[in-house]
Amino acid sequence: MNAPPWYAGGLRFTCRRCGACCTGAPGYVWLEPEEAAAIAVRLGVPLAAFLERHARRVDGRLSLREMADGRCIFFEPGSGCAIYEQRPLQCRTWPFWPRNVAGPGDWARVAAGCSGMGSGELVECERIESLVRASGLPPRRPPA
């Protein structure tokens, strides 16, 4: 029988829309075709125009573009995410990604840069596990 996860009692998180997860080092915000279509509708532009201006192909997948400073193309300093209601699944599942909940130390490390972690709404264990699965992201790589 498996031991319960370290977060069996739940974790507190409420998005403060601060942008800490939208800025910083370059990376990828994976985007499914239906998410791209929803964002294009939100922006009132044809899908082809949205893809040309706001997305890029990486290893056959779509990712949102970034600004030169590494922030998401939709993050606006002072006002936050311009597409918050249509943000991709990767963004909606933050911070409940496999590597962030692998252990209490991983959670604490990430929480040091995210004011919404450790405060606000209690997210129950079952919901955390559902978000981790939904993220589609790989688990944290073991140390080399």
Rosetta silent file (secondary structure, phi, psi, omega in degrees, C-alpha in Angstrom):
SEQUENCE: MNAPPWYAGGLRFTCRRCGACCTGAPGYVWLEPEEAAAIAVRLGVPLAAFLERHARRVDGRLSLREMADGRCIFFEPGSGCAIYEQRPLQCRTWPFWPRNVAGPGDWARVAAGCSGMGSGELVECERIESLVRASGLPPRRPPA
SCORE:     score description
SCORE:     0.000 S_00000001
   1 L     0.000  137.377 -179.588    0.000    0.000    0.000 S_00000001
   2 L   -77.736  141.316  174.543    1.276    3.441   -0.894 S_00000001
   3 L   -71.387  149.007  177.240    1.918    5.972    1.833 S_00000001
   4 L   -63.609  152.744  178.767   -0.155    9.143    1.517 S_00000001
   5 L   -65.588  159.173 -178.155    1.605   12.037   -0.205 S_00000001
   6 L   -60.187  -22.894 -178.672    3.363   14.592    1.971 S_00000001
   7 L   -99.864   26.546 -177.379    0.588   17.060    1.094 S_00000001
   8 L   -54.048  -30.810  178.597   -2.229   14.728    2.232 S_00000001
   9 L   -84.521    4.192 -179.450   -3.648   17.549    4.370 S_00000001
  10 L    91.641  169.877  177.763   -3.760   19.869    1.363 S_00000001
  11 E  -134.789  148.171  178.900   -1.733   22.937    0.438 S_00000001
  12 E   -92.019  134.142  175.517   -2.676   26.584    0.480 S_00000001
  13 E  -161.358  133.840  169.686   -2.617   28.558   -2.749 S_00000001
  14 L  -141.058  124.217  179.518   -4.445   31.532   -4.201 S_00000001
  15 L   -64.033  127.420  178.634   -3.207   33.149   -7.396 S_00000001
  16 L   -98.405   -1.748 -179.264   -2.253   36.767   -6.688 S_00000001
  17 L    55.645   35.964 -177.835   -1.704   37.439  -10.408 S_00000001
  18 L   -79.625  -23.639  179.220    1.720   38.814   -9.517 S_00000001
  19 L    90.982    3.129 -179.695    3.418   37.355  -12.578 S_00000001
  20 L   -58.543  -33.662  179.720    6.227   35.566  -10.769 S_00000001
  21 L   -85.837   -5.963 -177.360    5.412   32.429  -12.766 S_00000001
  22 L  -103.968   -3.570 -174.914    5.098   34.443  -16.004 S_00000001
  23 L  -128.897  172.689  175.978    8.495   36.101  -15.875 S_00000001
  24 L   108.178 -145.874 -176.099   12.089   35.111  -15.389 S_00000001
  25 L   -61.432  147.086  177.058   14.209   32.582  -17.195 S_00000001
  26 L   -58.670  153.228  179.098   13.150   31.570  -20.699 S_00000001
  27 L  -170.983 -154.058 -177.635   11.035   28.455  -20.995 S_00000001
  28 L  -131.631  138.104  168.830    7.930   27.092  -22.637 S_00000001
  29 L  -115.345   99.290 -175.884    4.246   27.607  -22.085 S_00000001
  30 E   -68.070  144.209 -170.973    2.764   24.669  -23.949 S_00000001
  31 E  -136.656  123.448  175.108   -0.403   25.362  -25.833 S_00000001
  32 L   -82.468  153.057 -179.085   -2.933   22.914  -27.233 S_00000001
  33 H   -54.337  -39.675 -179.810   -4.618   23.818  -30.549 S_00000001
  34 H   -69.516  -29.202  175.387   -8.007   24.309  -28.861 S_00000001
  35 H   -69.417  -41.606  177.551   -6.399   26.646  -26.312 S_00000001
  36 H   -60.421  -42.536  179.473   -4.850   28.663  -29.138 S_00000001
  37 H   -62.863  -42.703  179.350   -8.265   28.904  -30.799 S_00000001
  38 H   -64.514  -39.727  178.871   -9.903   30.114  -27.558 S_00000001
  39 H   -67.089  -40.867  178.277   -7.223   32.748  -27.032 S_00000001
  40 H   -59.285  -43.006  177.442   -7.589   33.931  -30.646 S_00000001
  41 H   -61.682  -45.618  179.730  -11.339   34.355  -30.077 S_00000001
  42 H   -57.201  -41.382 -178.641  -10.646   36.265  -26.851 S_00000001
  43 H   -80.921  -13.194 -179.398   -8.273   38.573  -28.709 S_00000001
  44 L    72.210   34.094  179.109  -10.664   38.928  -31.665 S_00000001
  45 L  -125.769  154.174  175.874   -8.098   37.819  -34.229 S_00000001
  46 L   -62.542  149.602 -178.484   -8.063   34.964  -36.737 S_00000001
  47 H   -56.045  -43.432 -179.363   -6.331   31.827  -35.476 S_00000001
  48 H   -59.797  -40.832  178.706   -3.621   32.048  -38.157 S_00000001
  49 H   -67.185  -40.767  177.338   -2.774   35.610  -37.102 S_00000001
  50 H   -59.385  -49.391 -177.586   -2.690   34.596  -33.441 S_00000001
  51 H   -61.212  -41.309 -179.458   -0.326   31.721  -34.158 S_00000001
  52 H   -64.661  -41.189 -175.237    1.959   33.896  -36.273 S_00000001
  53 H   -86.549  -33.985 -166.986    2.201   36.687  -33.684 S_00000001
  54 H  -119.124   -4.416 -176.963    1.932   34.896  -30.357 S_00000001
  55 E  -129.788  165.127  176.419    3.043   31.273  -30.734 S_00000001
  56 E  -143.886  157.734  176.534    6.034   29.278  -31.893 S_00000001
  57 E   -97.512  132.185  178.076    6.651   25.644  -32.761 S_00000001
  58 E  -134.501  114.914 -179.639    9.053   23.712  -30.545 S_00000001
  59 L    49.931   42.068  177.111    9.666   20.047  -31.320 S_00000001
  60 L    81.097   -0.363  179.531    6.314   19.862  -33.099 S_00000001
  61 E  -111.585  161.132  176.194    4.385   21.472  -30.236 S_00000001
  62 E   -92.934  140.835  173.959    2.994   24.971  -29.785 S_00000001
  63 E  -138.403  145.604  173.841    4.358   27.297  -27.137 S_00000001
  64 E   -65.853  146.975  175.408    3.511   30.910  -26.388 S_00000001
  65 L   -72.604  163.623  176.589    6.189   33.370  -27.396 S_00000001
  66 E  -123.133  157.800  173.666    8.193   35.293  -24.834 S_00000001
  67 L   -78.201  168.485 -178.562    9.441   38.828  -24.705 S_00000001
  68 L   -58.133  -29.236 -179.494   13.193   39.452  -24.889 S_00000001
  69 L   -85.456    3.835  177.127   13.353   39.613  -21.074 S_00000001
  70 L    95.372  -10.395 -178.843   11.822   36.105  -20.752 S_00000001
  71 L   -77.709  153.564  177.647    8.338   37.122  -19.649 S_00000001
  72 E   -57.778  143.365 -179.674    5.275   35.656  -21.329 S_00000001
  73 L   -60.754  -21.237 -179.529    4.052   37.686  -24.266 S_00000001
  74 L   -99.676    2.278  177.450    0.713   38.091  -22.461 S_00000001
  75 E   -88.448  123.233 -179.632    2.084   39.286  -19.133 S_00000001
  76 E  -112.113  111.045  179.241    1.635   43.019  -18.729 S_00000001
  77 L   -52.236  133.846 -179.920    3.598   44.561  -15.825 S_00000001
  78 L    92.158  -25.766  179.918    1.203   46.348  -13.516 S_00000001
  79 L  -127.212  -12.152  174.991   -1.910   44.597  -14.785 S_00000001
  80 E    89.202 -152.052 -174.769   -0.962   40.909  -15.044 S_00000001
  81 E   -75.839  123.308 -179.077   -2.058   38.298  -17.532 S_00000001
  82 L   -74.646  -15.000 -178.527   -3.980   39.718  -20.475 S_00000001
  83 L  -123.693   29.943 -171.512   -5.580   36.320  -21.186 S_00000001
  84 H   -48.155  -46.043 -177.766   -6.085   35.108  -17.604 S_00000001
  85 H   -69.569  -22.076  178.208   -9.530   33.573  -18.234 S_00000001
  86 H  -113.594   17.292 -177.131   -8.237   31.723  -21.319 S_00000001
  87 L   -60.520  150.355 -178.449   -4.727   30.950  -20.093 S_00000001
  88 L   -61.834  159.941 -179.949   -3.337   27.568  -21.136 S_00000001
  89 H   -53.863  -39.866  179.243   -3.703   24.475  -18.953 S_00000001
  90 H   -55.623  -40.288  179.257   -0.039   24.698  -17.977 S_00000001
  91 H   -74.427  -39.142 -178.774   -0.771   28.081  -16.404 S_00000001
  92 H   -67.192  -24.936 -179.007   -4.080   26.974  -14.861 S_00000001
  93 L   -91.878   -6.989  176.657   -2.405   24.064  -13.066 S_00000001
  94 L   -60.487  140.875   -1.309    0.389   26.190  -11.533 S_00000001
  95 L   -93.739   15.947 -174.951    1.866   25.602   -8.938 S_00000001
  96 L   -86.986   61.254  175.321    0.615   22.014   -8.830 S_00000001
  97 L  -100.398  149.862 -177.686    3.182   20.636  -11.228 S_00000001
  98 L   -49.195  -45.242 -177.269    4.899   17.318  -10.495 S_00000001
  99 L   -69.722  -23.996 -179.392    8.287   18.895   -9.808 S_00000001
 100 L   -82.312  -23.787 -178.931    6.792   21.468   -7.431 S_00000001
 101 L  -111.028   13.203 -179.263    4.981   18.913   -5.260 S_00000001
 102 L   -60.715  -32.908  178.958    7.637   16.183   -5.360 S_00000001
 103 L  -164.314  165.658 -178.911    8.542   16.965   -1.751 S_00000001
 104 H   -60.423  -32.316  177.926    8.142   19.668    0.866 S_00000001
 105 H   -66.998  -36.897  177.700   11.534   21.119   -0.025 S_00000001
 106 H   -65.190  -44.083  178.973   10.504   21.501   -3.671 S_00000001
 107 H   -61.509  -46.272 -178.642    7.296   23.261   -2.615 S_00000001
 108 H   -63.235  -40.493  179.497    9.192   25.576   -0.256 S_00000001
 109 H   -60.162  -46.624 -179.063   11.791   26.409   -2.924 S_00000001
 110 H   -71.452  -38.223 -179.099    9.133   27.446   -5.424 S_00000001
 111 H   -61.928  -26.171  179.003    7.015   29.180   -2.761 S_00000001
 112 L   -60.447  -23.394  179.930    9.936   31.496   -2.016 S_00000001
 113 L  -110.110    4.592 -176.844    9.193   33.181   -5.355 S_00000001
 114 L  -130.780  110.378 -176.243    5.389   32.936   -5.376 S_00000001
 115 L   -68.936  -15.867 -179.950    3.371   34.997   -2.895 S_00000001
 116 L   -83.486  -16.625 -179.050    0.239   32.938   -3.512 S_00000001
 117 E   -83.109  134.684  179.198    1.764   29.689   -2.281 S_00000001
 118 E    87.552    2.275  178.504    1.285   28.908    1.391 S_00000001
 119 E  -141.379  165.283  177.021   -1.565   31.374    1.807 S_00000001
 120 E    82.470 -145.280 -173.609   -5.173   31.683    0.834 S_00000001
 121 E   -62.006  138.062  174.111   -7.435   28.824   -0.173 S_00000001
 122 E   -82.500  120.557  177.714   -6.762   25.284    1.046 S_00000001
 123 E   -98.173  117.605 -176.361   -6.448   23.006   -1.981 S_00000001
 124 L   -68.232  154.939 -177.803   -7.370   19.459   -0.971 S_00000001
 125 H   -51.902  -46.403 -177.803   -5.113   16.498   -1.746 S_00000001
 126 H   -61.691  -39.372  178.861   -7.480   15.024   -4.352 S_00000001
 127 H   -68.019  -40.672  177.715   -7.603   18.347   -6.228 S_00000001
 128 H   -59.091  -48.314 -178.636   -3.810   18.654   -6.098 S_00000001
 129 H   -63.889  -35.960  176.210   -3.408   15.188   -7.583 S_00000001
 130 H   -64.282  -42.871  179.185   -5.967   15.990  -10.283 S_00000001
 131 H   -67.242  -39.575  178.160   -4.075   19.190  -11.207 S_00000001
 132 H   -60.443  -46.373  178.795   -0.734   17.366  -11.233 S_00000001
 133 H   -63.882  -44.296 -177.375   -2.157   14.776  -13.653 S_00000001
 134 H   -64.842  -29.498 -177.282   -3.857   17.436  -15.783 S_00000001
 135 H   -58.367  -30.921 -178.203   -0.654   19.473  -16.111 S_00000001
 136 L    68.800    8.774 -178.398    0.776   16.814  -18.397 S_00000001
 137 L   -88.834  149.835  179.325    4.221   17.820  -17.227 S_00000001
 138 L   -72.176  155.873  176.008    6.900   15.254  -16.392 S_00000001
 139 L   -65.944  165.770  178.791    7.922   14.615  -12.802 S_00000001
 140 L   -59.459  139.309  176.448   11.024   16.244  -11.400 S_00000001
 141 L   -72.273  137.610  176.886   14.209   14.721  -12.705 S_00000001
 142 L   -65.808  151.250  179.188   16.183   12.869  -10.042 S_00000001
 143 L   -58.558  144.305 -179.558   19.484   14.485   -9.038 S_00000001
 144 L   -74.625    0.000    0.000   22.413   13.443  -11.212 S_00000001
